[in-house]
Amino acid sequence: MIEFIEPIQSRAIGVTYMLIAWAYLQFVLPAMIPLGRWHILKFWCFALALGSFGLGRLFGPIYLETNAWIFAIGHYGLITYAALRLLGILREHKGRWRSHHHAPPHD
C-alpha cells in the first residue's frame, strides 16, 4: 500500500511546488520590478528553487540519477534566496541588532 501512496504523494508535492513557482513568476516577480534588482533576483531564485524541487518530485528521485544538476539548481536557488533575504534583513535592522544584543536587562 505504501508503495502505491508514495508516488502519488510525491507527484502531488511536485505539482504543488510547480504551481507555487509559477505563481511567483507570474504575480510576485512583476510586482517586485519597481522595488529594484535585489528583490527581483531574490524572488527569481526562490521560484527557481521551488520549480526545480517540483521537477525532482515529478520525475522520480532525480537527485540519485545522472541529471542531478536539476535538483542541485533548486538547492542553489534556495541558498541564494536565503542569503539575499538575510542580507536584506541585516541591512534593514543594522543598528538595532547590536543595541538589543548588548542592552542591559529590563527591571
Rosetta constraint file for C-alpha pairs under 8 A:
AtomPair CA 1 CA 5 HARMONIC 6.40 0.50
AtomPair CA 2 CA 6 HARMONIC 5.92 0.50
AtomPair CA 3 CA 7 HARMONIC 7.18 0.50
AtomPair CA 4 CA 8 HARMONIC 7.03 0.50
AtomPair CA 5 CA 9 HARMONIC 6.02 0.50
AtomPair CA 6 CA 10 HARMONIC 5.95 0.50
AtomPair CA 7 CA 11 HARMONIC 6.06 0.50
AtomPair CA 8 CA 12 HARMONIC 6.14 0.50
AtomPair CA 9 CA 13 HARMONIC 6.20 0.50
AtomPair CA 10 CA 14 HARMONIC 6.16 0.50
AtomPair CA 10 CA 57 HARMONIC 5.52 0.50
AtomPair CA 10 CA 58 HARMONIC 6.88 0.50
AtomPair CA 11 CA 15 HARMONIC 6.12 0.50
AtomPair CA 11 CA 57 HARMONIC 5.90 0.50
AtomPair CA 11 CA 58 HARMONIC 5.00 0.50
AtomPair CA 12 CA 16 HARMONIC 6.17 0.50
AtomPair CA 13 CA 17 HARMONIC 6.20 0.50
AtomPair CA 13 CA 54 HARMONIC 7.05 0.50
AtomPair CA 13 CA 57 HARMONIC 6.77 0.50
AtomPair CA 14 CA 18 HARMONIC 6.21 0.50
AtomPair CA 14 CA 53 HARMONIC 6.96 0.50
AtomPair CA 14 CA 54 HARMONIC 3.88 0.50
AtomPair CA 14 CA 55 HARMONIC 6.35 0.50
AtomPair CA 14 CA 56 HARMONIC 7.19 0.50
AtomPair CA 14 CA 57 HARMONIC 4.60 0.50
AtomPair CA 14 CA 58 HARMONIC 5.10 0.50
AtomPair CA 15 CA 19 HARMONIC 6.10 0.50
AtomPair CA 15 CA 54 HARMONIC 6.24 0.50
AtomPair CA 15 CA 58 HARMONIC 7.13 0.50
AtomPair CA 16 CA 20 HARMONIC 6.20 0.50
AtomPair CA 16 CA 54 HARMONIC 7.28 0.50
AtomPair CA 17 CA 21 HARMONIC 6.12 0.50
AtomPair CA 17 CA 50 HARMONIC 5.35 0.50
AtomPair CA 17 CA 51 HARMONIC 5.98 0.50
AtomPair CA 17 CA 53 HARMONIC 6.75 0.50
AtomPair CA 17 CA 54 HARMONIC 4.73 0.50
AtomPair CA 18 CA 22 HARMONIC 6.07 0.50
AtomPair CA 18 CA 50 HARMONIC 6.61 0.50
AtomPair CA 18 CA 51 HARMONIC 4.97 0.50
AtomPair CA 18 CA 54 HARMONIC 5.19 0.50
AtomPair CA 18 CA 55 HARMONIC 7.46 0.50
AtomPair CA 19 CA 23 HARMONIC 6.17 0.50
AtomPair CA 20 CA 24 HARMONIC 6.24 0.50
AtomPair CA 20 CA 47 HARMONIC 7.65 0.50
AtomPair CA 20 CA 50 HARMONIC 7.26 0.50
AtomPair CA 21 CA 25 HARMONIC 6.29 0.50
AtomPair CA 21 CA 46 HARMONIC 7.82 0.50
AtomPair CA 21 CA 47 HARMONIC 4.51 0.50
AtomPair CA 21 CA 48 HARMONIC 6.95 0.50
AtomPair CA 21 CA 50 HARMONIC 5.46 0.50
AtomPair CA 21 CA 51 HARMONIC 5.31 0.50
AtomPair CA 22 CA 26 HARMONIC 5.99 0.50
AtomPair CA 22 CA 47 HARMONIC 7.34 0.50
AtomPair CA 22 CA 51 HARMONIC 7.75 0.50
AtomPair CA 23 CA 27 HARMONIC 5.66 0.50
AtomPair CA 23 CA 28 HARMONIC 7.03 0.50
AtomPair CA 24 CA 28 HARMONIC 4.74 0.50
AtomPair CA 24 CA 29 HARMONIC 5.99 0.50
AtomPair CA 24 CA 43 HARMONIC 7.19 0.50
AtomPair CA 24 CA 44 HARMONIC 7.83 0.50
AtomPair CA 24 CA 47 HARMONIC 5.89 0.50
AtomPair CA 25 CA 29 HARMONIC 5.25 0.50
AtomPair CA 25 CA 30 HARMONIC 7.53 0.50
AtomPair CA 25 CA 44 HARMONIC 7.02 0.50
AtomPair CA 25 CA 47 HARMONIC 6.53 0.50
AtomPair CA 26 CA 30 HARMONIC 6.89 0.50
AtomPair CA 27 CA 31 HARMONIC 6.48 0.50
AtomPair CA 28 CA 32 HARMONIC 6.34 0.50
AtomPair CA 28 CA 43 HARMONIC 7.55 0.50
AtomPair CA 29 CA 33 HARMONIC 6.75 0.50
AtomPair CA 29 CA 40 HARMONIC 6.05 0.50
AtomPair CA 29 CA 43 HARMONIC 6.37 0.50
AtomPair CA 29 CA 44 HARMONIC 6.91 0.50
AtomPair CA 32 CA 36 HARMONIC 6.91 0.50
AtomPair CA 32 CA 39 HARMONIC 5.96 0.50
AtomPair CA 32 CA 40 HARMONIC 5.77 0.50
AtomPair CA 33 CA 37 HARMONIC 7.24 0.50
AtomPair CA 33 CA 39 HARMONIC 7.62 0.50
AtomPair CA 33 CA 40 HARMONIC 6.31 0.50
AtomPair CA 35 CA 39 HARMONIC 6.41 0.50
AtomPair CA 35 CA 40 HARMONIC 7.94 0.50
AtomPair CA 36 CA 40 HARMONIC 6.56 0.50
AtomPair CA 37 CA 41 HARMONIC 6.00 0.50
AtomPair CA 38 CA 42 HARMONIC 6.08 0.50
AtomPair CA 38 CA 84 HARMONIC 7.73 0.50
AtomPair CA 39 CA 43 HARMONIC 6.24 0.50
AtomPair CA 40 CA 44 HARMONIC 5.96 0.50
AtomPair CA 41 CA 45 HARMONIC 6.09 0.50
AtomPair CA 41 CA 81 HARMONIC 7.91 0.50
AtomPair CA 42 CA 46 HARMONIC 6.29 0.50
AtomPair CA 42 CA 80 HARMONIC 7.32 0.50
AtomPair CA 42 CA 81 HARMONIC 4.90 0.50
AtomPair CA 42 CA 84 HARMONIC 6.24 0.50
AtomPair CA 42 CA 85 HARMONIC 7.08 0.50
AtomPair CA 43 CA 47 HARMONIC 6.07 0.50
AtomPair CA 43 CA 81 HARMONIC 7.00 0.50
AtomPair CA 44 CA 48 HARMONIC 6.04 0.50
AtomPair CA 45 CA 49 HARMONIC 6.11 0.50
AtomPair CA 45 CA 77 HARMONIC 4.52 0.50
AtomPair CA 45 CA 78 HARMONIC 6.43 0.50
AtomPair CA 45 CA 80 HARMONIC 6.54 0.50
AtomPair CA 45 CA 81 HARMONIC 5.53 0.50
AtomPair CA 46 CA 50 HARMONIC 6.27 0.50
AtomPair CA 46 CA 77 HARMONIC 5.90 0.50
AtomPair CA 46 CA 78 HARMONIC 5.59 0.50
AtomPair CA 46 CA 81 HARMONIC 5.58 0.50
AtomPair CA 47 CA 51 HARMONIC 6.02 0.50
AtomPair CA 47 CA 77 HARMONIC 7.97 0.50
AtomPair CA 48 CA 52 HARMONIC 6.04 0.50
AtomPair CA 48 CA 73 HARMONIC 7.68 0.50
AtomPair CA 48 CA 74 HARMONIC 6.31 0.50
AtomPair CA 48 CA 77 HARMONIC 5.95 0.50
AtomPair CA 48 CA 78 HARMONIC 7.97 0.50
AtomPair CA 49 CA 53 HARMONIC 6.17 0.50
AtomPair CA 49 CA 73 HARMONIC 6.69 0.50
AtomPair CA 49 CA 74 HARMONIC 3.71 0.50
AtomPair CA 49 CA 75 HARMONIC 6.22 0.50
AtomPair CA 49 CA 76 HARMONIC 7.26 0.50
AtomPair CA 49 CA 77 HARMONIC 4.72 0.50
AtomPair CA 49 CA 78 HARMONIC 5.25 0.50
AtomPair CA 50 CA 54 HARMONIC 6.11 0.50
AtomPair CA 50 CA 74 HARMONIC 6.55 0.50
AtomPair CA 50 CA 78 HARMONIC 7.93 0.50
AtomPair CA 51 CA 55 HARMONIC 6.23 0.50
AtomPair CA 51 CA 74 HARMONIC 7.27 0.50
AtomPair CA 52 CA 56 HARMONIC 6.22 0.50
AtomPair CA 52 CA 70 HARMONIC 6.03 0.50
AtomPair CA 52 CA 71 HARMONIC 5.95 0.50
AtomPair CA 52 CA 73 HARMONIC 6.55 0.50
AtomPair CA 52 CA 74 HARMONIC 4.71 0.50
AtomPair CA 53 CA 57 HARMONIC 6.29 0.50
AtomPair CA 53 CA 71 HARMONIC 6.26 0.50
AtomPair CA 53 CA 74 HARMONIC 5.70 0.50
AtomPair CA 54 CA 58 HARMONIC 6.12 0.50
AtomPair CA 55 CA 59 HARMONIC 6.05 0.50
AtomPair CA 55 CA 70 HARMONIC 7.77 0.50
AtomPair CA 55 CA 71 HARMONIC 7.98 0.50
AtomPair CA 56 CA 60 HARMONIC 6.21 0.50
AtomPair CA 56 CA 61 HARMONIC 6.36 0.50
AtomPair CA 56 CA 62 HARMONIC 5.20 0.50
AtomPair CA 56 CA 63 HARMONIC 7.23 0.50
AtomPair CA 56 CA 70 HARMONIC 7.26 0.50
AtomPair CA 56 CA 71 HARMONIC 6.04 0.50
AtomPair CA 57 CA 61 HARMONIC 6.88 0.50
AtomPair CA 57 CA 62 HARMONIC 7.68 0.50
AtomPair CA 61 CA 65 HARMONIC 7.09 0.50
AtomPair CA 62 CA 66 HARMONIC 7.87 0.50
AtomPair CA 62 CA 67 HARMONIC 6.58 0.50
AtomPair CA 62 CA 68 HARMONIC 5.64 0.50
AtomPair CA 62 CA 70 HARMONIC 7.55 0.50
AtomPair CA 62 CA 71 HARMONIC 6.57 0.50
AtomPair CA 63 CA 67 HARMONIC 7.33 0.50
AtomPair CA 63 CA 68 HARMONIC 4.50 0.50
AtomPair CA 63 CA 69 HARMONIC 7.75 0.50
AtomPair CA 63 CA 70 HARMONIC 7.86 0.50
AtomPair CA 63 CA 71 HARMONIC 5.63 0.50
AtomPair CA 63 CA 72 HARMONIC 7.74 0.50
AtomPair CA 64 CA 68 HARMONIC 6.47 0.50
AtomPair CA 68 CA 72 HARMONIC 6.30 0.50
AtomPair CA 69 CA 73 HARMONIC 6.04 0.50
AtomPair CA 70 CA 74 HARMONIC 6.74 0.50
AtomPair CA 71 CA 75 HARMONIC 6.75 0.50
AtomPair CA 72 CA 76 HARMONIC 6.18 0.50
AtomPair CA 73 CA 77 HARMONIC 6.00 0.50
AtomPair CA 74 CA 78 HARMONIC 6.18 0.50
AtomPair CA 75 CA 79 HARMONIC 6.04 0.50
AtomPair CA 76 CA 80 HARMONIC 6.04 0.50
AtomPair CA 77 CA 81 HARMONIC 6.09 0.50
AtomPair CA 78 CA 82 HARMONIC 6.05 0.50
AtomPair CA 79 CA 83 HARMONIC 6.09 0.50
AtomPair CA 80 CA 84 HARMONIC 6.11 0.50
AtomPair CA 81 CA 85 HARMONIC 6.00 0.50
AtomPair CA 82 CA 86 HARMONIC 6.07 0.50
AtomPair CA 83 CA 87 HARMONIC 6.22 0.50
AtomPair CA 84 CA 88 HARMONIC 6.18 0.50
AtomPair CA 85 CA 89 HARMONIC 6.26 0.50
AtomPair CA 86 CA 90 HARMONIC 6.13 0.50
AtomPair CA 87 CA 91 HARMONIC 6.11 0.50
AtomPair CA 88 CA 92 HARMONIC 6.09 0.50
AtomPair CA 89 CA 93 HARMONIC 6.17 0.50
AtomPair CA 90 CA 94 HARMONIC 5.43 0.50
AtomPair CA 93 CA 97 HARMONIC 6.17 0.50
AtomPair CA 94 CA 98 HARMONIC 7.70 0.50
AtomPair CA 95 CA 99 HARMONIC 6.62 0.50
AtomPair CA 96 CA 100 HARMONIC 6.19 0.50
AtomPair CA 97 CA 101 HARMONIC 6.27 0.50
AtomPair CA 98 CA 102 HARMONIC 6.37 0.50
AtomPair CA 99 CA 103 HARMONIC 5.81 0.50
